[in-house]
Protein backbone atom coordinates (compact mmCIF):
# COMPACT_ATOMS: atom_id res chain seq x y z
CA UNK A 1 0.00 0.00 0.00
CA UNK A 2 2.76 2.43 0.94
CA UNK A 3 4.72 1.66 -2.21
CA UNK A 4 1.56 2.21 -4.33
CA UNK A 5 0.86 5.58 -2.65
CA UNK A 6 4.51 6.74 -2.79
CA UNK A 7 5.04 6.95 -6.56
CA UNK A 8 1.61 8.47 -7.19
CA UNK A 9 2.18 11.23 -4.62
CA UNK A 10 5.58 11.83 -6.17
CA UNK A 11 4.05 11.95 -9.66
CA UNK A 12 1.43 14.44 -8.45
CA UNK A 13 4.14 16.66 -6.93
CA UNK A 14 6.26 16.48 -10.09
CA UNK A 15 3.27 17.28 -12.33
CA UNK A 16 2.25 20.22 -10.16
CA UNK A 17 5.83 21.55 -9.98
CA UNK A 18 6.26 21.26 -13.77
CA UNK A 19 2.97 23.11 -14.43
CA UNK A 20 3.67 25.86 -11.89
CA UNK A 21 7.29 26.39 -12.98
CA UNK A 22 6.26 26.60 -16.64
CA UNK A 23 3.55 29.11 -15.77
CA UNK A 24 5.84 31.22 -13.61
CA UNK A 25 8.58 31.19 -16.27
CA UNK A 26 6.08 32.25 -18.96
CA UNK A 27 4.79 35.16 -16.87
CA UNK A 28 8.30 36.32 -15.92
CA UNK A 29 9.64 36.13 -19.50
CA UNK A 30 6.70 38.21 -20.79
CA UNK A 31 7.08 40.74 -17.98
CA UNK A 32 10.82 41.09 -18.53
CA UNK A 33 10.33 41.47 -22.30
CA UNK A 34 7.63 44.11 -21.74
CA UNK A 35 9.87 45.96 -19.30
CA UNK A 36 13.16 45.99 -21.20
CA UNK A 37 12.22 46.53 -24.84
CA UNK A 38 11.40 49.95 -26.26
CA UNK A 39 7.62 50.05 -26.89
CA UNK A 40 6.94 50.41 -30.63
CA UNK A 41 4.05 52.80 -29.95
CA UNK A 42 2.18 51.81 -33.12
CA UNK A 43 -0.09 48.96 -34.16
CA UNK A 44 0.98 46.09 -36.41
CA UNK A 45 -2.62 45.78 -37.66
CA UNK A 46 -6.08 46.92 -36.53
CA UNK A 47 -8.32 44.23 -38.11
CA UNK A 48 -10.72 46.86 -39.51
CA UNK A 49 -11.21 48.74 -36.21
CA UNK A 50 -10.62 52.48 -36.08
CA UNK A 51 -7.53 52.05 -33.88
CA UNK A 52 -5.44 49.78 -31.70
CA UNK A 53 -7.34 50.51 -28.46
CA UNK A 54 -10.68 49.82 -30.14
CA UNK A 55 -9.40 46.52 -31.57
CA UNK A 56 -7.94 45.38 -28.25
CA UNK A 57 -11.04 46.43 -26.31
CA UNK A 58 -13.45 44.43 -28.48
CA UNK A 59 -11.22 41.37 -28.72
CA UNK A 60 -10.77 41.38 -24.94
CA UNK A 61 -14.53 41.77 -24.46
CA UNK A 62 -15.20 38.83 -26.80
CA UNK A 63 -12.72 36.74 -24.81
CA UNK A 64 -14.41 37.66 -21.51
CA UNK A 65 -17.85 36.69 -22.86
CA UNK A 66 -16.44 33.30 -23.87
CA UNK A 67 -14.87 32.97 -20.43
CA UNK A 68 -18.36 33.15 -18.92
CA UNK A 69 -19.27 30.19 -21.18
CA UNK A 70 -16.10 28.48 -19.92
CA UNK A 71 -17.09 29.00 -16.29
CA UNK A 72 -20.64 27.72 -16.81
CA UNK A 73 -19.52 24.61 -18.72
CA UNK A 74 -16.73 23.87 -16.21
CA UNK A 75 -19.20 24.07 -13.30
CA UNK A 76 -21.59 21.81 -15.22
CA UNK A 77 -18.87 19.22 -15.90
CA UNK A 78 -17.90 19.23 -12.21
CA UNK A 79 -21.58 18.84 -11.20
CA UNK A 80 -21.62 22.28 -9.55
CA UNK A 81 -24.13 24.07 -11.80
CA UNK A 82 -27.24 24.55 -9.65
CA UNK A 83 -30.35 23.00 -11.18
CA UNK A 84 -28.51 21.31 -14.06
CA UNK A 85 -28.40 17.53 -14.23
CA UNK A 86 -25.62 15.38 -15.68
CA UNK A 87 -23.79 17.27 -18.46
CA UNK A 88 -24.78 16.25 -22.01
CA UNK A 89 -22.03 15.20 -24.42
CA UNK A 90 -21.67 18.63 -26.03
CA UNK A 91 -20.65 20.38 -22.80
CA UNK A 92 -17.05 19.15 -22.89
CA UNK A 93 -16.41 20.22 -26.52
CA UNK A 94 -18.12 23.61 -25.92
CA UNK A 95 -15.84 24.13 -22.91
CA UNK A 96 -12.74 23.19 -24.91
CA UNK A 97 -13.52 25.23 -28.05
CA UNK A 98 -14.83 28.32 -26.27
CA UNK A 99 -11.57 28.32 -24.30
CA UNK A 100 -9.48 27.95 -27.44
CA UNK A 101 -11.32 30.78 -29.23
CA UNK A 102 -11.11 33.02 -26.12
CA UNK A 103 -7.35 32.48 -25.99
CA UNK A 104 -6.96 33.22 -29.73
CA UNK A 105 -8.91 36.49 -29.24
CA UNK A 106 -6.51 37.58 -26.49
CA UNK A 107 -3.43 37.08 -28.67
CA UNK A 108 -3.70 40.17 -30.94
CA UNK A 109 -4.59 42.24 -27.83
CA UNK A 110 -1.78 40.87 -25.66
CA UNK A 111 0.72 41.04 -28.53
CA UNK A 112 -0.03 44.74 -29.07
CA UNK A 113 0.14 45.44 -25.34
CA UNK A 114 3.53 43.76 -25.03
CA UNK A 115 5.07 44.99 -28.28
CA UNK A 116 3.50 48.40 -28.80
CA UNK A 117 2.96 49.58 -25.20
CA UNK A 118 5.27 47.56 -22.95
CA UNK A 119 5.05 47.34 -19.18
CA UNK A 120 2.90 50.29 -18.20
CA UNK A 121 3.60 51.69 -14.75
CA UNK A 122 1.92 55.08 -15.12
CA UNK A 123 -0.90 54.35 -12.69
CA UNK A 124 -1.99 51.53 -10.34
CA UNK A 125 -4.62 50.49 -12.91
CA UNK A 126 -2.13 50.21 -15.77
CA UNK A 127 0.50 48.47 -13.61
CA UNK A 128 -2.11 45.98 -12.37
CA UNK A 129 -3.25 45.42 -15.95
CA UNK A 130 0.31 44.77 -17.17
CA UNK A 131 1.22 42.42 -14.30
CA UNK A 132 -2.05 40.46 -14.42
CA UNK A 133 -1.77 40.23 -18.24
CA UNK A 134 1.53 38.38 -17.75
CA UNK A 135 -0.03 36.20 -15.01
CA UNK A 136 -2.88 35.33 -17.40
CA UNK A 137 -0.50 33.88 -20.01
CA UNK A 138 1.48 32.09 -17.28
CA UNK A 139 -1.68 30.57 -15.80
CA UNK A 140 -2.86 29.55 -19.27
CA UNK A 141 0.46 27.80 -20.00
CA UNK A 142 0.32 26.03 -16.61
CA UNK A 143 -3.26 24.90 -17.19
CA UNK A 144 -2.58 23.58 -20.70
CA UNK A 145 0.42 21.63 -19.40
CA UNK A 146 -1.49 20.46 -16.32
CA UNK A 147 -4.25 19.02 -18.55
CA UNK A 148 -1.72 16.80 -20.28
CA UNK A 149 0.44 15.72 -17.34
CA UNK A 150 -0.58 12.51 -15.61
CA UNK A 151 -1.09 12.68 -11.85
CA UNK A 152 -1.96 16.35 -11.27
CA UNK A 153 -3.74 16.59 -7.87
CA UNK A 154 -7.54 16.78 -8.15
CA UNK A 155 -7.65 20.43 -7.02
CA UNK A 156 -4.93 21.41 -9.55
CA UNK A 157 -7.09 21.95 -12.62
CA UNK A 158 -9.89 23.92 -10.90
CA UNK A 159 -7.27 26.18 -9.28
CA UNK A 160 -5.32 26.73 -12.52
CA UNK A 161 -8.52 27.19 -14.54
CA UNK A 162 -9.87 29.59 -11.92
CA UNK A 163 -6.65 31.61 -12.09
CA UNK A 164 -6.96 31.83 -15.89
CA UNK A 165 -10.58 33.02 -15.63
CA UNK A 166 -9.96 35.46 -12.77
CA UNK A 167 -6.85 36.97 -14.35
CA UNK A 168 -8.61 37.54 -17.69
CA UNK A 169 -11.55 39.15 -15.90
CA UNK A 170 -9.14 41.48 -14.07
CA UNK A 171 -7.19 42.27 -17.26
CA UNK A 172 -10.51 43.18 -18.93
CA UNK A 173 -11.73 45.25 -15.97
CA UNK A 174 -8.48 47.25 -15.88
CA UNK A 175 -8.45 47.94 -19.64
CA UNK A 176 -11.55 47.40 -21.77
CA UNK A 177 -14.03 48.36 -19.03
CA UNK A 178 -11.99 51.51 -18.40
CA UNK A 179 -12.01 52.23 -22.17
CA UNK A 180 -15.81 51.90 -22.34
CA UNK A 181 -16.16 54.46 -19.57
CA UNK A 182 -14.00 57.01 -21.40
CA UNK A 183 -15.70 59.67 -23.48
CA UNK A 184 -14.28 61.22 -26.63
CA UNK A 185 -12.91 58.07 -28.28
CA UNK A 186 -14.76 56.16 -31.02
CA UNK A 187 -16.04 52.84 -29.69
CA UNK A 188 -15.35 50.85 -32.88
C1 LIG B 1 -4.81 38.84 -21.85
C2 LIG B 1 -3.94 39.71 -22.26
C3 LIG B 1 -4.26 41.16 -22.46
C4 LIG B 1 -5.42 41.76 -22.91
C5 LIG B 1 -6.70 41.08 -23.35
C6 LIG B 1 -5.19 43.20 -22.88
C7 LIG B 1 -6.12 44.15 -23.25
C8 LIG B 1 -5.88 45.54 -23.27
C9 LIG B 1 -6.82 46.53 -23.71
C10 LIG B 1 -8.23 46.24 -24.19
C11 LIG B 1 -6.24 47.74 -23.60
C12 LIG B 1 -6.87 49.10 -24.04
C13 LIG B 1 -7.49 49.88 -22.95
C14 LIG B 1 -6.45 50.75 -22.25
O1 LIG B 1 -5.72 51.50 -22.93
O2 LIG B 1 -6.37 50.71 -21.02
C15 LIG B 1 -4.91 47.54 -23.05
C16 LIG B 1 -4.00 48.54 -22.73
C17 LIG B 1 -2.73 48.33 -22.21
N1 LIG B 1 -2.13 47.12 -21.97
FE1 LIG B 1 -3.02 45.29 -22.17
N2 LIG B 1 -3.92 43.44 -22.40
C18 LIG B 1 -3.31 42.22 -22.14
C19 LIG B 1 -2.04 42.00 -21.65
C20 LIG B 1 -1.11 43.00 -21.38
C21 LIG B 1 0.24 42.76 -20.98
C22 LIG B 1 0.86 41.38 -20.79
C23 LIG B 1 0.84 43.99 -20.81
C24 LIG B 1 2.24 44.34 -20.39
C25 LIG B 1 3.02 43.58 -19.69
C26 LIG B 1 -0.15 45.01 -21.11
C27 LIG B 1 0.06 46.38 -21.09
C28 LIG B 1 -0.87 47.34 -21.45
C29 LIG B 1 -0.64 48.78 -21.37
C30 LIG B 1 0.63 49.47 -20.87
C31 LIG B 1 -1.81 49.39 -21.82
C32 LIG B 1 -2.09 50.91 -21.92
C33 LIG B 1 -2.88 51.31 -20.71
C34 LIG B 1 -3.13 52.81 -20.63
O3 LIG B 1 -2.16 53.56 -20.79
O4 LIG B 1 -4.26 53.18 -20.39
N3 LIG B 1 -1.33 44.37 -21.46
N4 LIG B 1 -4.73 46.19 -22.87
py3Dmol code that shows the C-alpha trace and the ligand (Angstrom):
import py3Dmol

protein = """\
ATOM      1  CA  UNK A   1       0.000   0.000   0.000  1.00  0.00           C
ATOM      2  CA  UNK A   2       2.759   2.429   0.942  1.00  0.00           C
ATOM      3  CA  UNK A   3       4.717   1.659  -2.214  1.00  0.00           C
ATOM      4  CA  UNK A   4       1.559   2.207  -4.329  1.00  0.00           C
ATOM      5  CA  UNK A   5       0.857   5.583  -2.646  1.00  0.00           C
ATOM      6  CA  UNK A   6       4.514   6.738  -2.794  1.00  0.00           C
ATOM      7  CA  UNK A   7       5.041   6.954  -6.563  1.00  0.00           C
ATOM      8  CA  UNK A   8       1.611   8.470  -7.186  1.00  0.00           C
ATOM      9  CA  UNK A   9       2.176  11.229  -4.616  1.00  0.00           C
ATOM     10  CA  UNK A  10       5.583  11.827  -6.167  1.00  0.00           C
ATOM     11  CA  UNK A  11       4.045  11.947  -9.662  1.00  0.00           C
ATOM     12  CA  UNK A  12       1.432  14.436  -8.447  1.00  0.00           C
ATOM     13  CA  UNK A  13       4.143  16.663  -6.926  1.00  0.00           C
ATOM     14  CA  UNK A  14       6.262  16.479 -10.090  1.00  0.00           C
ATOM     15  CA  UNK A  15       3.269  17.278 -12.330  1.00  0.00           C
ATOM     16  CA  UNK A  16       2.254  20.223 -10.156  1.00  0.00           C
ATOM     17  CA  UNK A  17       5.825  21.551  -9.983  1.00  0.00           C
ATOM     18  CA  UNK A  18       6.257  21.264 -13.771  1.00  0.00           C
ATOM     19  CA  UNK A  19       2.974  23.106 -14.433  1.00  0.00           C
ATOM     20  CA  UNK A  20       3.670  25.860 -11.888  1.00  0.00           C
ATOM     21  CA  UNK A  21       7.285  26.392 -12.976  1.00  0.00           C
ATOM     22  CA  UNK A  22       6.258  26.603 -16.636  1.00  0.00           C
ATOM     23  CA  UNK A  23       3.546  29.106 -15.767  1.00  0.00           C
ATOM     24  CA  UNK A  24       5.839  31.220 -13.606  1.00  0.00           C
ATOM     25  CA  UNK A  25       8.583  31.192 -16.274  1.00  0.00           C
ATOM     26  CA  UNK A  26       6.075  32.246 -18.961  1.00  0.00           C
ATOM     27  CA  UNK A  27       4.787  35.162 -16.869  1.00  0.00           C
ATOM     28  CA  UNK A  28       8.297  36.321 -15.922  1.00  0.00           C
ATOM     29  CA  UNK A  29       9.635  36.125 -19.501  1.00  0.00           C
ATOM     30  CA  UNK A  30       6.700  38.209 -20.791  1.00  0.00           C
ATOM     31  CA  UNK A  31       7.078  40.741 -17.979  1.00  0.00           C
ATOM     32  CA  UNK A  32      10.818  41.091 -18.527  1.00  0.00           C
ATOM     33  CA  UNK A  33      10.328  41.474 -22.297  1.00  0.00           C
ATOM     34  CA  UNK A  34       7.632  44.112 -21.745  1.00  0.00           C
ATOM     35  CA  UNK A  35       9.871  45.958 -19.296  1.00  0.00           C
ATOM     36  CA  UNK A  36      13.162  45.986 -21.203  1.00  0.00           C
ATOM     37  CA  UNK A  37      12.216  46.528 -24.843  1.00  0.00           C
ATOM     38  CA  UNK A  38      11.400  49.951 -26.265  1.00  0.00           C
ATOM     39  CA  UNK A  39       7.618  50.045 -26.893  1.00  0.00           C
ATOM     40  CA  UNK A  40       6.937  50.415 -30.628  1.00  0.00           C
ATOM     41  CA  UNK A  41       4.048  52.803 -29.952  1.00  0.00           C
ATOM     42  CA  UNK A  42       2.184  51.815 -33.119  1.00  0.00           C
ATOM     43  CA  UNK A  43      -0.091  48.959 -34.160  1.00  0.00           C
ATOM     44  CA  UNK A  44       0.980  46.095 -36.412  1.00  0.00           C
ATOM     45  CA  UNK A  45      -2.624  45.780 -37.664  1.00  0.00           C
ATOM     46  CA  UNK A  46      -6.082  46.919 -36.535  1.00  0.00           C
ATOM     47  CA  UNK A  47      -8.317  44.233 -38.114  1.00  0.00           C
ATOM     48  CA  UNK A  48     -10.719  46.856 -39.506  1.00  0.00           C
ATOM     49  CA  UNK A  49     -11.210  48.740 -36.209  1.00  0.00           C
ATOM     50  CA  UNK A  50     -10.618  52.482 -36.075  1.00  0.00           C
ATOM     51  CA  UNK A  51      -7.535  52.052 -33.880  1.00  0.00           C
ATOM     52  CA  UNK A  52      -5.436  49.784 -31.696  1.00  0.00           C
ATOM     53  CA  UNK A  53      -7.338  50.515 -28.461  1.00  0.00           C
ATOM     54  CA  UNK A  54     -10.684  49.824 -30.135  1.00  0.00           C
ATOM     55  CA  UNK A  55      -9.402  46.520 -31.569  1.00  0.00           C
ATOM     56  CA  UNK A  56      -7.939  45.384 -28.246  1.00  0.00           C
ATOM     57  CA  UNK A  57     -11.036  46.427 -26.313  1.00  0.00           C
ATOM     58  CA  UNK A  58     -13.452  44.435 -28.483  1.00  0.00           C
ATOM     59  CA  UNK A  59     -11.219  41.371 -28.724  1.00  0.00           C
ATOM     60  CA  UNK A  60     -10.765  41.377 -24.936  1.00  0.00           C
ATOM     61  CA  UNK A  61     -14.533  41.767 -24.464  1.00  0.00           C
ATOM     62  CA  UNK A  62     -15.203  38.831 -26.802  1.00  0.00           C
ATOM     63  CA  UNK A  63     -12.725  36.741 -24.808  1.00  0.00           C
ATOM     64  CA  UNK A  64     -14.413  37.659 -21.507  1.00  0.00           C
ATOM     65  CA  UNK A  65     -17.849  36.693 -22.864  1.00  0.00           C
ATOM     66  CA  UNK A  66     -16.444  33.297 -23.866  1.00  0.00           C
ATOM     67  CA  UNK A  67     -14.870  32.972 -20.434  1.00  0.00           C
ATOM     68  CA  UNK A  68     -18.364  33.152 -18.920  1.00  0.00           C
ATOM     69  CA  UNK A  69     -19.266  30.188 -21.184  1.00  0.00           C
ATOM     70  CA  UNK A  70     -16.098  28.476 -19.915  1.00  0.00           C
ATOM     71  CA  UNK A  71     -17.086  28.998 -16.294  1.00  0.00           C
ATOM     72  CA  UNK A  72     -20.639  27.717 -16.806  1.00  0.00           C
ATOM     73  CA  UNK A  73     -19.519  24.609 -18.721  1.00  0.00           C
ATOM     74  CA  UNK A  74     -16.730  23.873 -16.214  1.00  0.00           C
ATOM     75  CA  UNK A  75     -19.203  24.069 -13.301  1.00  0.00           C
ATOM     76  CA  UNK A  76     -21.592  21.808 -15.219  1.00  0.00           C
ATOM     77  CA  UNK A  77     -18.865  19.224 -15.901  1.00  0.00           C
ATOM     78  CA  UNK A  78     -17.903  19.230 -12.205  1.00  0.00           C
ATOM     79  CA  UNK A  79     -21.575  18.841 -11.196  1.00  0.00           C
ATOM     80  CA  UNK A  80     -21.617  22.282  -9.546  1.00  0.00           C
ATOM     81  CA  UNK A  81     -24.128  24.069 -11.800  1.00  0.00           C
ATOM     82  CA  UNK A  82     -27.239  24.549  -9.648  1.00  0.00           C
ATOM     83  CA  UNK A  83     -30.351  23.003 -11.182  1.00  0.00           C
ATOM     84  CA  UNK A  84     -28.506  21.310 -14.060  1.00  0.00           C
ATOM     85  CA  UNK A  85     -28.396  17.530 -14.233  1.00  0.00           C
ATOM     86  CA  UNK A  86     -25.621  15.380 -15.684  1.00  0.00           C
ATOM     87  CA  UNK A  87     -23.788  17.275 -18.458  1.00  0.00           C
ATOM     88  CA  UNK A  88     -24.777  16.252 -22.005  1.00  0.00           C
ATOM     89  CA  UNK A  89     -22.029  15.196 -24.422  1.00  0.00           C
ATOM     90  CA  UNK A  90     -21.675  18.625 -26.032  1.00  0.00           C
ATOM     91  CA  UNK A  91     -20.653  20.383 -22.803  1.00  0.00           C
ATOM     92  CA  UNK A  92     -17.046  19.148 -22.892  1.00  0.00           C
ATOM     93  CA  UNK A  93     -16.407  20.221 -26.521  1.00  0.00           C
ATOM     94  CA  UNK A  94     -18.121  23.607 -25.917  1.00  0.00           C
ATOM     95  CA  UNK A  95     -15.835  24.135 -22.909  1.00  0.00           C
ATOM     96  CA  UNK A  96     -12.736  23.194 -24.909  1.00  0.00           C
ATOM     97  CA  UNK A  97     -13.521  25.231 -28.048  1.00  0.00           C
ATOM     98  CA  UNK A  98     -14.827  28.322 -26.269  1.00  0.00           C
ATOM     99  CA  UNK A  99     -11.568  28.317 -24.302  1.00  0.00           C
ATOM    100  CA  UNK A 100      -9.479  27.955 -27.440  1.00  0.00           C
ATOM    101  CA  UNK A 101     -11.323  30.783 -29.226  1.00  0.00           C
ATOM    102  CA  UNK A 102     -11.110  33.021 -26.123  1.00  0.00           C
ATOM    103  CA  UNK A 103      -7.346  32.482 -25.994  1.00  0.00           C
ATOM    104  CA  UNK A 104      -6.958  33.219 -29.729  1.00  0.00           C
ATOM    105  CA  UNK A 105      -8.906  36.486 -29.245  1.00  0.00           C
ATOM    106  CA  UNK A 106      -6.509  37.584 -26.487  1.00  0.00           C
ATOM    107  CA  UNK A 107      -3.427  37.080 -28.669  1.00  0.00           C
ATOM    108  CA  UNK A 108      -3.704  40.173 -30.937  1.00  0.00           C
ATOM    109  CA  UNK A 109      -4.589  42.243 -27.828  1.00  0.00           C
ATOM    110  CA  UNK A 110      -1.784  40.869 -25.665  1.00  0.00           C
ATOM    111  CA  UNK A 111       0.719  41.043 -28.531  1.00  0.00           C
ATOM    112  CA  UNK A 112      -0.027  44.742 -29.073  1.00  0.00           C
ATOM    113  CA  UNK A 113       0.141  45.438 -25.343  1.00  0.00           C
ATOM    114  CA  UNK A 114       3.528  43.764 -25.030  1.00  0.00           C
ATOM    115  CA  UNK A 115       5.070  44.986 -28.283  1.00  0.00           C
ATOM    116  CA  UNK A 116       3.501  48.397 -28.802  1.00  0.00           C
ATOM    117  CA  UNK A 117       2.959  49.583 -25.196  1.00  0.00           C
ATOM    118  CA  UNK A 118       5.271  47.560 -22.949  1.00  0.00           C
ATOM    119  CA  UNK A 119       5.051  47.339 -19.177  1.00  0.00           C
ATOM    120  CA  UNK A 120       2.897  50.286 -18.204  1.00  0.00           C
ATOM    121  CA  UNK A 121       3.599  51.691 -14.755  1.00  0.00           C
ATOM    122  CA  UNK A 122       1.923  55.078 -15.124  1.00  0.00           C
ATOM    123  CA  UNK A 123      -0.905  54.352 -12.688  1.00  0.00           C
ATOM    124  CA  UNK A 124      -1.987  51.534 -10.344  1.00  0.00           C
ATOM    125  CA  UNK A 125      -4.623  50.495 -12.913  1.00  0.00           C
ATOM    126  CA  UNK A 126      -2.126  50.212 -15.770  1.00  0.00           C
ATOM    127  CA  UNK A 127       0.498  48.465 -13.611  1.00  0.00           C
ATOM    128  CA  UNK A 128      -2.111  45.983 -12.366  1.00  0.00           C
ATOM    129  CA  UNK A 129      -3.248  45.418 -15.946  1.00  0.00           C
ATOM    130  CA  UNK A 130       0.312  44.768 -17.165  1.00  0.00           C
ATOM    131  CA  UNK A 131       1.223  42.419 -14.299  1.00  0.00           C
ATOM    132  CA  UNK A 132      -2.049  40.460 -14.423  1.00  0.00           C
ATOM    133  CA  UNK A 133      -1.772  40.233 -18.242  1.00  0.00           C
ATOM    134  CA  UNK A 134       1.528  38.376 -17.747  1.00  0.00           C
ATOM    135  CA  UNK A 135      -0.034  36.204 -15.008  1.00  0.00           C
ATOM    136  CA  UNK A 136      -2.879  35.327 -17.404  1.00  0.00           C
ATOM    137  CA  UNK A 137      -0.495  33.881 -20.011  1.00  0.00           C
ATOM    138  CA  UNK A 138       1.484  32.090 -17.282  1.00  0.00           C
ATOM    139  CA  UNK A 139      -1.678  30.568 -15.798  1.00  0.00           C
ATOM    140  CA  UNK A 140      -2.858  29.554 -19.265  1.00  0.00           C
ATOM    141  CA  UNK A 141       0.459  27.799 -20.000  1.00  0.00           C
ATOM    142  CA  UNK A 142       0.323  26.029 -16.609  1.00  0.00           C
ATOM    143  CA  UNK A 143      -3.259  24.903 -17.193  1.00  0.00           C
ATOM    144  CA  UNK A 144      -2.577  23.579 -20.696  1.00  0.00           C
ATOM    145  CA  UNK A 145       0.422  21.632 -19.396  1.00  0.00           C
ATOM    146  CA  UNK A 146      -1.493  20.462 -16.321  1.00  0.00           C
ATOM    147  CA  UNK A 147      -4.248  19.023 -18.547  1.00  0.00           C
ATOM    148  CA  UNK A 148      -1.715  16.803 -20.279  1.00  0.00           C
ATOM    149  CA  UNK A 149       0.437  15.724 -17.336  1.00  0.00           C
ATOM    150  CA  UNK A 150      -0.577  12.505 -15.608  1.00  0.00           C
ATOM    151  CA  UNK A 151      -1.087  12.684 -11.852  1.00  0.00           C
ATOM    152  CA  UNK A 152      -1.955  16.347 -11.271  1.00  0.00           C
ATOM    153  CA  UNK A 153      -3.745  16.592  -7.871  1.00  0.00           C
ATOM    154  CA  UNK A 154      -7.536  16.785  -8.147  1.00  0.00           C
ATOM    155  CA  UNK A 155      -7.646  20.429  -7.025  1.00  0.00           C
ATOM    156  CA  UNK A 156      -4.928  21.406  -9.549  1.00  0.00           C
ATOM    157  CA  UNK A 157      -7.094  21.946 -12.621  1.00  0.00           C
ATOM    158  CA  UNK A 158      -9.887  23.917 -10.903  1.00  0.00           C
ATOM    159  CA  UNK A 159      -7.269  26.178  -9.278  1.00  0.00           C
ATOM    160  CA  UNK A 160      -5.321  26.728 -12.516  1.00  0.00           C
ATOM    161  CA  UNK A 161      -8.522  27.186 -14.535  1.00  0.00           C
ATOM    162  CA  UNK A 162      -9.873  29.591 -11.917  1.00  0.00           C
ATOM    163  CA  UNK A 163      -6.653  31.611 -12.089  1.00  0.00           C
ATOM    164  CA  UNK A 164      -6.957  31.832 -15.888  1.00  0.00           C
ATOM    165  CA  UNK A 165     -10.576  33.024 -15.627  1.00  0.00           C
ATOM    166  CA  UNK A 166      -9.959  35.461 -12.767  1.00  0.00           C
ATOM    167  CA  UNK A 167      -6.846  36.974 -14.353  1.00  0.00           C
ATOM    168  CA  UNK A 168      -8.607  37.539 -17.688  1.00  0.00           C
ATOM    169  CA  UNK A 169     -11.551  39.153 -15.899  1.00  0.00           C
ATOM    170  CA  UNK A 170      -9.143  41.477 -14.070  1.00  0.00           C
ATOM    171  CA  UNK A 171      -7.194  42.266 -17.264  1.00  0.00           C
ATOM    172  CA  UNK A 172     -10.514  43.181 -18.930  1.00  0.00           C
ATOM    173  CA  UNK A 173     -11.733  45.254 -15.967  1.00  0.00           C
ATOM    174  CA  UNK A 174      -8.481  47.252 -15.877  1.00  0.00           C
ATOM    175  CA  UNK A 175      -8.447  47.942 -19.639  1.00  0.00           C
ATOM    176  CA  UNK A 176     -11.554  47.397 -21.769  1.00  0.00           C
ATOM    177  CA  UNK A 177     -14.030  48.360 -19.028  1.00  0.00           C
ATOM    178  CA  UNK A 178     -11.990  51.508 -18.401  1.00  0.00           C
ATOM    179  CA  UNK A 179     -12.006  52.226 -22.173  1.00  0.00           C
ATOM    180  CA  UNK A 180     -15.810  51.895 -22.337  1.00  0.00           C
ATOM    181  CA  UNK A 181     -16.160  54.463 -19.568  1.00  0.00           C
ATOM    182  CA  UNK A 182     -14.003  57.014 -21.401  1.00  0.00           C
ATOM    183  CA  UNK A 183     -15.698  59.668 -23.480  1.00  0.00           C
ATOM    184  CA  UNK A 184     -14.277  61.218 -26.633  1.00  0.00           C
ATOM    185  CA  UNK A 185     -12.909  58.069 -28.281  1.00  0.00           C
ATOM    186  CA  UNK A 186     -14.762  56.162 -31.018  1.00  0.00           C
ATOM    187  CA  UNK A 187     -16.035  52.841 -29.690  1.00  0.00           C
ATOM    188  CA  UNK A 188     -15.353  50.848 -32.878  1.00  0.00           C
TER     189      UNK A 188
END
"""
ligand_1 = """\
43
LIG
C -4.810 38.835 -21.849
C -3.945 39.708 -22.259
C -4.259 41.164 -22.456
C -5.415 41.763 -22.911
C -6.700 41.079 -23.349
C -5.190 43.198 -22.876
C -6.116 44.150 -23.254
C -5.885 45.537 -23.269
C -6.820 46.526 -23.706
C -8.234 46.235 -24.188
C -6.237 47.740 -23.600
C -6.866 49.104 -24.038
C -7.488 49.884 -22.945
C -6.448 50.751 -22.249
O -5.723 51.499 -22.927
O -6.371 50.710 -21.025
C -4.911 47.538 -23.051
C -4.000 48.537 -22.725
C -2.726 48.330 -22.215
N -2.128 47.118 -21.970
Fe -3.017 45.288 -22.174
N -3.916 43.438 -22.398
C -3.311 42.219 -22.136
C -2.037 42.002 -21.645
C -1.110 43.000 -21.377
C 0.241 42.762 -20.976
C 0.860 41.378 -20.788
C 0.836 43.994 -20.808
C 2.244 44.344 -20.389
C 3.020 43.578 -19.693
C -0.154 45.007 -21.113
C 0.059 46.380 -21.089
C -0.867 47.345 -21.455
C -0.644 48.779 -21.371
C 0.628 49.468 -20.865
C -1.808 49.391 -21.824
C -2.093 50.910 -21.919
C -2.881 51.307 -20.710
C -3.126 52.808 -20.634
O -2.160 53.565 -20.794
O -4.264 53.176 -20.386
N -1.326 44.374 -21.463
N -4.728 46.190 -22.870
"""
view = py3Dmol.view(width=600, height=400)
view.addModel(protein, "pdb")
view.setStyle({"model": 0}, {"cartoon": {"style": "trace"}})
view.addModel(ligand_1, "xyz")
view.setStyle({"model": 1}, {"stick": {}})
view.zoomTo()
view.show()
